[in-house]
């Protein structure tokens, strides 16, 4: 997964701020701890049905 953004009023091209291989990422329920080195896919919902998927990660710019 690539996280990118680009300016609205000024076009300077896309800037990539993070890139992860989600096939090698850990998944867990809400409240699962994750590290700065590896993102976490959080699966949430009721009754064993996944209703929402969230990717938690750390990134820095610079």
C-alpha positions in Angstrom: 0.0 0.0 0.0 1.3 3.4 -0.9 0.2 6.5 0.9 0.5 9.6 -1.4 -0.8 13.1 -1.6 -0.6 16.0 -3.9 -1.5 19.7 -3.6 -4.9 21.0 -4.5 -4.2 24.5 -5.7 -0.6 24.1 -6.7 0.4 21.1 -8.8 3.9 19.9 -7.8 3.3 16.2 -8.3 2.6 13.4 -5.9 4.6 13.0 -2.7 4.8 9.5 -1.3 4.9 9.5 2.5 4.7 5.7 3.2 4.8 2.4 1.5 4.0 -1.0 3.1 3.6 -4.5 1.9 0.3 -5.4 3.6 0.6 -9.1 2.7 3.3 -9.3 5.3 1.5 -7.2 7.9 0.1 -8.4 11.2 -3.7 -8.2 11.7 -5.5 -8.1 15.1 -8.6 -6.8 16.9 -9.2 -3.3 18.2 -6.7 -2.5 21.0 -3.8 -4.6 19.6 -0.4 -2.9 20.1 1.8 -2.2 17.1 5.4 -1.0 16.7 6.9 1.8 14.7 8.7 -0.7 12.5 5.6 -2.6 11.3 2.1 -1.4 10.5 -1.0 -3.2 12.0 -4.3 -4.0 10.2 -7.1 -3.7 12.7 -10.3 -5.7 12.0 -13.5 -4.5 13.8 -17.1 -5.4 13.8 -19.8 -7.4 15.7 -20.5 -11.1 15.8 -17.4 -12.2 14.0 -18.3 -10.1 10.9 -15.6 -7.6 9.8 -17.3 -4.3 9.2 -14.2 -2.0 9.2 -10.5 -2.3 8.4 -8.0 0.2 9.7 -4.3 0.4 9.0 -2.2 1.9 11.8 1.3 2.9 11.1 4.0 5.4 12.1 5.8 7.6 9.5 8.0 10.7 9.6 8.8 13.3 7.0 12.1 14.9 6.4 
